[in-house]
């Protein structure tokens, strides 16, 4: 099965909103805030705020 570049970009755009909601929900459960995020083809760039009351290592464990 082959995917054109246009089809792949369309898939990413259609899933972007759902993934954004998922990441924000996960962050809320962990007590952190997503300040900024960028969804790429195969990875995510995210800037998060972790309150001082939470250990950083614990906040990254799902």
PyMOL Python script that loads the backbone (N, CA, C, O; Angstrom):
from pymol import cmd

cmd.read_pdbstr("""\
ATOM      1  N   UNK A   1       0.839  -1.168   0.000  1.00  0.00           N
ATOM      2  CA  UNK A   1       0.000   0.000   0.000  1.00  0.00           C
ATOM      3  C   UNK A   1       0.888   1.235   0.000  1.00  0.00           C
ATOM      4  O   UNK A   1       1.846   1.305   0.769  1.00  0.00           O
ATOM      5  N   UNK A   2       0.590   2.191  -0.833  1.00  0.00           N
ATOM      6  CA  UNK A   2       1.395   3.412  -0.926  1.00  0.00           C
ATOM      7  C   UNK A   2       0.545   4.605  -0.523  1.00  0.00           C
ATOM      8  O   UNK A   2      -0.651   4.661  -0.809  1.00  0.00           O
ATOM      9  N   UNK A   3       1.179   5.552   0.144  1.00  0.00           N
ATOM     10  CA  UNK A   3       0.504   6.774   0.542  1.00  0.00           C
ATOM     11  C   UNK A   3       1.167   7.950  -0.160  1.00  0.00           C
ATOM     12  O   UNK A   3       2.393   8.048  -0.210  1.00  0.00           O
ATOM     13  N   UNK A   4       0.357   8.822  -0.690  1.00  0.00           N
ATOM     14  CA  UNK A   4       0.912  10.027  -1.281  1.00  0.00           C
ATOM     15  C   UNK A   4       1.198  11.023  -0.169  1.00  0.00           C
ATOM     16  O   UNK A   4       0.646  10.921   0.926  1.00  0.00           O
ATOM     17  N   UNK A   5       2.048  11.968  -0.454  1.00  0.00           N
ATOM     18  CA  UNK A   5       2.385  12.985   0.549  1.00  0.00           C
ATOM     19  C   UNK A   5       1.147  13.776   0.939  1.00  0.00           C
ATOM     20  O   UNK A   5       0.974  14.130   2.105  1.00  0.00           O
ATOM     21  N   UNK A   6       0.285  14.053  -0.032  1.00  0.00           N
ATOM     22  CA  UNK A   6      -0.930  14.816   0.234  1.00  0.00           C
ATOM     23  C   UNK A   6      -1.855  14.054   1.181  1.00  0.00           C
ATOM     24  O   UNK A   6      -2.437  14.652   2.086  1.00  0.00           O
ATOM     25  N   UNK A   7      -1.994  12.754   0.986  1.00  0.00           N
ATOM     26  CA  UNK A   7      -2.837  11.932   1.852  1.00  0.00           C
ATOM     27  C   UNK A   7      -2.276  11.905   3.274  1.00  0.00           C
ATOM     28  O   UNK A   7      -3.029  12.007   4.242  1.00  0.00           O
ATOM     29  N   UNK A   8      -0.973  11.771   3.397  1.00  0.00           N
ATOM     30  CA  UNK A   8      -0.345  11.740   4.716  1.00  0.00           C
ATOM     31  C   UNK A   8      -0.563  13.058   5.454  1.00  0.00           C
ATOM     32  O   UNK A   8      -0.883  13.049   6.643  1.00  0.00           O
ATOM     33  N   UNK A   9      -0.397  14.180   4.776  1.00  0.00           N
ATOM     34  CA  UNK A   9      -0.619  15.485   5.406  1.00  0.00           C
ATOM     35  C   UNK A   9      -2.067  15.640   5.843  1.00  0.00           C
ATOM     36  O   UNK A   9      -2.345  16.198   6.904  1.00  0.00           O
ATOM     37  N   UNK A  10      -2.995  15.142   5.020  1.00  0.00           N
ATOM     38  CA  UNK A  10      -4.413  15.223   5.374  1.00  0.00           C
ATOM     39  C   UNK A  10      -4.700  14.383   6.611  1.00  0.00           C
ATOM     40  O   UNK A  10      -5.473  14.802   7.473  1.00  0.00           O
ATOM     41  N   UNK A  11      -4.090  13.199   6.713  1.00  0.00           N
ATOM     42  CA  UNK A  11      -4.276  12.345   7.882  1.00  0.00           C
ATOM     43  C   UNK A  11      -3.747  13.021   9.142  1.00  0.00           C
ATOM     44  O   UNK A  11      -4.390  12.972  10.191  1.00  0.00           O
ATOM     45  N   UNK A  12      -2.588  13.648   9.042  1.00  0.00           N
ATOM     46  CA  UNK A  12      -1.997  14.332  10.197  1.00  0.00           C
ATOM     47  C   UNK A  12      -2.909  15.465  10.648  1.00  0.00           C
ATOM     48  O   UNK A  12      -3.162  15.624  11.842  1.00  0.00           O
ATOM     49  N   UNK A  13      -3.401  16.250   9.699  1.00  0.00           N
ATOM     50  CA  UNK A  13      -4.285  17.361  10.058  1.00  0.00           C
ATOM     51  C   UNK A  13      -5.575  16.866  10.705  1.00  0.00           C
ATOM     52  O   UNK A  13      -6.065  17.480  11.653  1.00  0.00           O
ATOM     53  N   UNK A  14      -6.126  15.768  10.207  1.00  0.00           N
ATOM     54  CA  UNK A  14      -7.385  15.270  10.762  1.00  0.00           C
ATOM     55  C   UNK A  14      -7.185  14.709  12.173  1.00  0.00           C
ATOM     56  O   UNK A  14      -8.087  14.804  13.006  1.00  0.00           O
ATOM     57  N   UNK A  15      -6.027  14.134  12.447  1.00  0.00           N
ATOM     58  CA  UNK A  15      -5.759  13.572  13.773  1.00  0.00           C
ATOM     59  C   UNK A  15      -5.191  14.587  14.742  1.00  0.00           C
ATOM     60  O   UNK A  15      -5.147  14.332  15.945  1.00  0.00           O
ATOM     61  N   UNK A  16      -4.760  15.723  14.249  1.00  0.00           N
ATOM     62  CA  UNK A  16      -4.086  16.719  15.079  1.00  0.00           C
ATOM     63  C   UNK A  16      -4.996  17.202  16.215  1.00  0.00           C
ATOM     64  O   UNK A  16      -4.550  17.312  17.357  1.00  0.00           O
ATOM     65  N   UNK A  17      -6.239  17.485  15.917  1.00  0.00           N
ATOM     66  CA  UNK A  17      -7.146  17.984  16.944  1.00  0.00           C
ATOM     67  C   UNK A  17      -7.404  16.919  18.008  1.00  0.00           C
ATOM     68  O   UNK A  17      -7.422  17.225  19.200  1.00  0.00           O
ATOM     69  N   UNK A  18      -7.604  15.667  17.580  1.00  0.00           N
ATOM     70  CA  UNK A  18      -7.851  14.581  18.528  1.00  0.00           C
ATOM     71  C   UNK A  18      -6.623  14.346  19.407  1.00  0.00           C
ATOM     72  O   UNK A  18      -6.760  14.148  20.615  1.00  0.00           O
ATOM     73  N   UNK A  19      -5.433  14.365  18.820  1.00  0.00           N
ATOM     74  CA  UNK A  19      -4.210  14.165  19.599  1.00  0.00           C
ATOM     75  C   UNK A  19      -3.985  15.317  20.571  1.00  0.00           C
ATOM     76  O   UNK A  19      -3.544  15.105  21.701  1.00  0.00           O
ATOM     77  N   UNK A  20      -4.285  16.531  20.132  1.00  0.00           N
ATOM     78  CA  UNK A  20      -4.156  17.694  21.010  1.00  0.00           C
ATOM     79  C   UNK A  20      -5.050  17.562  22.234  1.00  0.00           C
ATOM     80  O   UNK A  20      -4.625  17.857  23.351  1.00  0.00           O
ATOM     81  N   UNK A  21      -6.287  17.120  22.025  1.00  0.00           N
ATOM     82  CA  UNK A  21      -7.212  16.904  23.146  1.00  0.00           C
ATOM     83  C   UNK A  21      -6.681  15.824  24.082  1.00  0.00           C
ATOM     84  O   UNK A  21      -6.760  15.955  25.303  1.00  0.00           O
ATOM     85  N   UNK A  22      -6.141  14.759  23.501  1.00  0.00           N
ATOM     86  CA  UNK A  22      -5.594  13.662  24.306  1.00  0.00           C
ATOM     87  C   UNK A  22      -4.427  14.147  25.164  1.00  0.00           C
ATOM     88  O   UNK A  22      -4.370  13.844  26.356  1.00  0.00           O
ATOM     89  N   UNK A  23      -3.494  14.900  24.569  1.00  0.00           N
ATOM     90  CA  UNK A  23      -2.334  15.383  25.316  1.00  0.00           C
ATOM     91  C   UNK A  23      -2.755  16.344  26.428  1.00  0.00           C
ATOM     92  O   UNK A  23      -2.201  16.297  27.527  1.00  0.00           O
ATOM     93  N   UNK A  24      -3.733  17.216  26.152  1.00  0.00           N
ATOM     94  CA  UNK A  24      -4.194  18.148  27.181  1.00  0.00           C
ATOM     95  C   UNK A  24      -4.900  17.412  28.319  1.00  0.00           C
ATOM     96  O   UNK A  24      -4.749  17.777  29.485  1.00  0.00           O
ATOM     97  N   UNK A  25      -5.668  16.378  27.981  1.00  0.00           N
ATOM     98  CA  UNK A  25      -6.336  15.582  29.013  1.00  0.00           C
ATOM     99  C   UNK A  25      -5.316  14.852  29.891  1.00  0.00           C
ATOM    100  O   UNK A  25      -5.453  14.813  31.114  1.00  0.00           O
ATOM    101  N   UNK A  26      -4.300  14.281  29.259  1.00  0.00           N
ATOM    102  CA  UNK A  26      -3.248  13.588  29.998  1.00  0.00           C
ATOM    103  C   UNK A  26      -2.492  14.560  30.907  1.00  0.00           C
ATOM    104  O   UNK A  26      -2.196  14.234  32.056  1.00  0.00           O
ATOM    105  N   UNK A  27      -2.183  15.743  30.396  1.00  0.00           N
ATOM    106  CA  UNK A  27      -1.482  16.748  31.199  1.00  0.00           C
ATOM    107  C   UNK A  27      -2.329  17.173  32.401  1.00  0.00           C
ATOM    108  O   UNK A  27      -1.813  17.338  33.506  1.00  0.00           O
ATOM    109  N   UNK A  28      -3.624  17.346  32.175  1.00  0.00           N
ATOM    110  CA  UNK A  28      -4.512  17.744  33.267  1.00  0.00           C
ATOM    111  C   UNK A  28      -4.550  16.672  34.344  1.00  0.00           C
ATOM    112  O   UNK A  28      -4.543  16.990  35.533  1.00  0.00           O
ATOM    113  N   UNK A  29      -4.590  15.396  33.940  1.00  0.00           N
ATOM    114  CA  UNK A  29      -4.584  14.298  34.920  1.00  0.00           C
ATOM    115  C   UNK A  29      -3.308  14.297  35.742  1.00  0.00           C
ATOM    116  O   UNK A  29      -3.334  13.956  36.925  1.00  0.00           O
ATOM    117  N   UNK A  30      -2.178  14.681  35.123  1.00  0.00           N
ATOM    118  CA  UNK A  30      -0.893  14.683  35.815  1.00  0.00           C
ATOM    119  C   UNK A  30      -0.655  15.976  36.585  1.00  0.00           C
ATOM    120  O   UNK A  30       0.310  16.067  37.345  1.00  0.00           O
ATOM    121  N   UNK A  31      -1.520  16.985  36.403  1.00  0.00           N
ATOM    122  CA  UNK A  31      -1.374  18.241  37.122  1.00  0.00           C
ATOM    123  C   UNK A  31      -0.358  19.187  36.519  1.00  0.00           C
ATOM    124  O   UNK A  31       0.170  20.054  37.214  1.00  0.00           O
ATOM    125  N   UNK A  32      -0.075  19.031  35.228  1.00  0.00           N
ATOM    126  CA  UNK A  32       0.853  19.924  34.532  1.00  0.00           C
ATOM    127  C   UNK A  32       0.093  20.688  33.451  1.00  0.00           C
ATOM    128  O   UNK A  32      -1.035  20.336  33.104  1.00  0.00           O
ATOM    129  N   UNK A  33       0.719  21.728  32.926  1.00  0.00           N
ATOM    130  CA  UNK A  33       0.101  22.562  31.899  1.00  0.00           C
ATOM    131  C   UNK A  33       0.939  22.521  30.635  1.00  0.00           C
ATOM    132  O   UNK A  33       2.161  22.651  30.695  1.00  0.00           O
ATOM    133  N   UNK A  34       0.298  22.343  29.500  1.00  0.00           N
ATOM    134  CA  UNK A  34       0.994  22.414  28.211  1.00  0.00           C
ATOM    135  C   UNK A  34       0.995  23.867  27.778  1.00  0.00           C
ATOM    136  O   UNK A  34      -0.061  24.432  27.494  1.00  0.00           O
ATOM    137  N   UNK A  35       2.158  24.471  27.726  1.00  0.00           N
ATOM    138  CA  UNK A  35       2.292  25.874  27.337  1.00  0.00           C
ATOM    139  C   UNK A  35       2.276  26.023  25.811  1.00  0.00           C
ATOM    140  O   UNK A  35       1.664  26.942  25.266  1.00  0.00           O
ATOM    141  N   UNK A  36       2.958  25.101  25.144  1.00  0.00           N
ATOM    142  CA  UNK A  36       3.069  25.173  23.685  1.00  0.00           C
ATOM    143  C   UNK A  36       3.361  23.774  23.166  1.00  0.00           C
ATOM    144  O   UNK A  36       4.066  23.002  23.817  1.00  0.00           O
ATOM    145  N   UNK A  37       2.821  23.445  21.995  1.00  0.00           N
ATOM    146  CA  UNK A  37       3.084  22.133  21.425  1.00  0.00           C
ATOM    147  C   UNK A  37       3.009  22.162  19.908  1.00  0.00           C
ATOM    148  O   UNK A  37       2.248  22.934  19.324  1.00  0.00           O
ATOM    149  N   UNK A  38       3.807  21.314  19.283  1.00  0.00           N
ATOM    150  CA  UNK A  38       3.819  21.200  17.825  1.00  0.00           C
ATOM    151  C   UNK A  38       3.823  19.725  17.457  1.00  0.00           C
ATOM    152  O   UNK A  38       4.693  18.972  17.893  1.00  0.00           O
ATOM    153  N   UNK A  39       2.847  19.316  16.653  1.00  0.00           N
ATOM    154  CA  UNK A  39       2.740  17.933  16.220  1.00  0.00           C
ATOM    155  C   UNK A  39       3.429  17.781  14.872  1.00  0.00           C
ATOM    156  O   UNK A  39       3.056  18.429  13.895  1.00  0.00           O
ATOM    157  N   UNK A  40       4.434  16.919  14.831  1.00  0.00           N
ATOM    158  CA  UNK A  40       5.157  16.629  13.585  1.00  0.00           C
ATOM    159  C   UNK A  40       4.670  15.293  13.031  1.00  0.00           C
ATOM    160  O   UNK A  40       3.784  14.663  13.608  1.00  0.00           O
ATOM    161  N   UNK A  41       5.250  14.864  11.914  1.00  0.00           N
ATOM    162  CA  UNK A  41       4.835  13.590  11.314  1.00  0.00           C
ATOM    163  C   UNK A  41       5.024  12.417  12.255  1.00  0.00           C
ATOM    164  O   UNK A  41       4.151  11.556  12.359  1.00  0.00           O
ATOM    165  N   UNK A  42       6.163  12.376  12.948  1.00  0.00           N
ATOM    166  CA  UNK A  42       6.473  11.199  13.751  1.00  0.00           C
ATOM    167  C   UNK A  42       6.897  11.519  15.183  1.00  0.00           C
ATOM    168  O   UNK A  42       7.401  10.641  15.883  1.00  0.00           O
ATOM    169  N   UNK A  43       6.703  12.765  15.630  1.00  0.00           N
ATOM    170  CA  UNK A  43       7.039  13.119  16.999  1.00  0.00           C
ATOM    171  C   UNK A  43       6.329  14.410  17.392  1.00  0.00           C
ATOM    172  O   UNK A  43       5.694  15.064  16.565  1.00  0.00           O
ATOM    173  N   UNK A  44       6.450  14.761  18.664  1.00  0.00           N
ATOM    174  CA  UNK A  44       5.783  15.950  19.194  1.00  0.00           C
ATOM    175  C   UNK A  44       6.794  16.805  19.939  1.00  0.00           C
ATOM    176  O   UNK A  44       7.622  16.281  20.684  1.00  0.00           O
ATOM    177  N   UNK A  45       6.735  18.114  19.745  1.00  0.00           N
ATOM    178  CA  UNK A  45       7.518  19.068  20.533  1.00  0.00           C
ATOM    179  C   UNK A  45       6.542  19.681  21.529  1.00  0.00           C
ATOM    180  O   UNK A  45       5.471  20.148  21.139  1.00  0.00           O
ATOM    181  N   UNK A  46       6.902  19.685  22.815  1.00  0.00           N
ATOM    182  CA  UNK A  46       6.006  20.215  23.824  1.00  0.00           C
ATOM    183  C   UNK A  46       6.771  20.975  24.896  1.00  0.00           C
ATOM    184  O   UNK A  46       7.819  20.529  25.363  1.00  0.00           O
ATOM    185  N   UNK A  47       6.239  22.115  25.274  1.00  0.00           N
ATOM    186  CA  UNK A  47       6.771  22.895  26.390  1.00  0.00           C
ATOM    187  C   UNK A  47       5.724  22.816  27.500  1.00  0.00           C
ATOM    188  O   UNK A  47       4.599  23.288  27.332  1.00  0.00           O
ATOM    189  N   UNK A  48       6.096  22.217  28.634  1.00  0.00           N
ATOM    190  CA  UNK A  48       5.136  22.037  29.721  1.00  0.00           C
ATOM    191  C   UNK A  48       5.600  22.766  30.973  1.00  0.00           C
ATOM    192  O   UNK A  48       6.794  22.972  31.191  1.00  0.00           O
ATOM    193  N   UNK A  49       4.626  23.151  31.786  1.00  0.00           N
ATOM    194  CA  UNK A  49       4.909  23.759  33.091  1.00  0.00           C
ATOM    195  C   UNK A  49       4.573  22.743  34.165  1.00  0.00           C
ATOM    196  O   UNK A  49       3.457  22.226  34.226  1.00  0.00           O
ATOM    197  N   UNK A  50       5.555  22.464  35.010  1.00  0.00           N
ATOM    198  CA  UNK A  50       5.368  21.522  36.110  1.00  0.00           C
ATOM    199  C   UNK A  50       5.413  22.324  37.403  1.00  0.00           C
ATOM    200  O   UNK A  50       6.407  22.998  37.671  1.00  0.00           O
ATOM    201  N   UNK A  51       4.344  22.265  38.220  1.00  0.00           N
ATOM    202  CA  UNK A  51       4.358  23.007  39.482  1.00  0.00           C
ATOM    203  C   UNK A  51       5.446  22.484  40.417  1.00  0.00           C
ATOM    204  O   UNK A  51       5.812  21.311  40.337  1.00  0.00           O
ATOM    205  N   UNK A  52       5.966  23.332  41.298  1.00  0.00           N
ATOM    206  CA  UNK A  52       7.045  22.925  42.195  1.00  0.00           C
ATOM    207  C   UNK A  52       6.660  21.772  43.122  1.00  0.00           C
ATOM    208  O   UNK A  52       7.532  21.068  43.630  1.00  0.00           O
ATOM    209  N   UNK A  53       5.373  21.578  43.342  1.00  0.00           N
ATOM    210  CA  UNK A  53       4.937  20.523  44.255  1.00  0.00           C
ATOM    211  C   UNK A  53       5.034  19.120  43.640  1.00  0.00           C
ATOM    212  O   UNK A  53       4.901  18.123  44.350  1.00  0.00           O
ATOM    213  N   UNK A  54       5.264  19.042  42.324  1.00  0.00           N
ATOM    214  CA  UNK A  54       5.353  17.754  41.642  1.00  0.00           C
ATOM    215  C   UNK A  54       6.806  17.506  41.246  1.00  0.00           C
ATOM    216  O   UNK A  54       7.465  18.386  40.692  1.00  0.00           O
ATOM    217  N   UNK A  55       7.302  16.300  41.536  1.00  0.00           N
ATOM    218  CA  UNK A  55       8.647  15.934  41.089  1.00  0.00           C
ATOM    219  C   UNK A  55       8.619  15.763  39.575  1.00  0.00           C
ATOM    220  O   UNK A  55       7.695  15.151  39.038  1.00  0.00           O
ATOM    221  N   UNK A  56       9.609  16.289  38.891  1.00  0.00           N
ATOM    222  CA  UNK A  56       9.631  16.258  37.426  1.00  0.00           C
ATOM    223  C   UNK A  56       9.606  14.834  36.887  1.00  0.00           C
ATOM    224  O   UNK A  56       8.904  14.571  35.911  1.00  0.00           O
ATOM    225  N   UNK A  57      10.345  13.908  37.485  1.00  0.00           N
ATOM    226  CA  UNK A  57      10.397  12.540  36.999  1.00  0.00           C
ATOM    227  C   UNK A  57       9.030  11.869  37.083  1.00  0.00           C
ATOM    228  O   UNK A  57       8.657  11.116  36.184  1.00  0.00           O
ATOM    229  N   UNK A  58       8.296  12.127  38.130  1.00  0.00           N
ATOM    230  CA  UNK A  58       6.987  11.523  38.306  1.00  0.00           C
ATOM    231  C   UNK A  58       5.998  12.059  37.263  1.00  0.00           C
ATOM    232  O   UNK A  58       5.133  11.317  36.797  1.00  0.00           O
ATOM    233  N   UNK A  59       6.119  13.330  36.896  1.00  0.00           N
ATOM    234  CA  UNK A  59       5.159  13.930  35.978  1.00  0.00           C
ATOM    235  C   UNK A  59       5.256  13.333  34.575  1.00  0.00           C
ATOM    236  O   UNK A  59       4.284  13.392  33.822  1.00  0.00           O
ATOM    237  N   UNK A  60       6.396  12.763  34.207  1.00  0.00           N
ATOM    238  CA  UNK A  60       6.547  12.212  32.863  1.00  0.00           C
ATOM    239  C   UNK A  60       6.119  10.755  32.752  1.00  0.00           C
ATOM    240  O   UNK A  60       6.014  10.233  31.642  1.00  0.00           O
ATOM    241  N   UNK A  61       5.873  10.098  33.857  1.00  0.00           N
ATOM    242  CA  UNK A  61       5.445   8.708  33.840  1.00  0.00           C
ATOM    243  C   UNK A  61       3.945   8.646  33.570  1.00  0.00           C
ATOM    244  O   UNK A  61       3.159   9.318  34.238  1.00  0.00           O
ATOM    245  N   UNK A  62       3.549   7.826  32.575  1.00  0.00           N
ATOM    246  CA  UNK A  62       2.115   7.750  32.236  1.00  0.00           C
ATOM    247  C   UNK A  62       1.407   6.730  33.088  1.00  0.00           C
ATOM    248  O   UNK A  62       0.201   6.533  32.941  1.00  0.00           O
TER     249      UNK A  62
END
""", "prot")
cmd.dss("prot")
cmd.show_as("cartoon", "prot")
cmd.util.cbc("prot")
cmd.orient("prot")
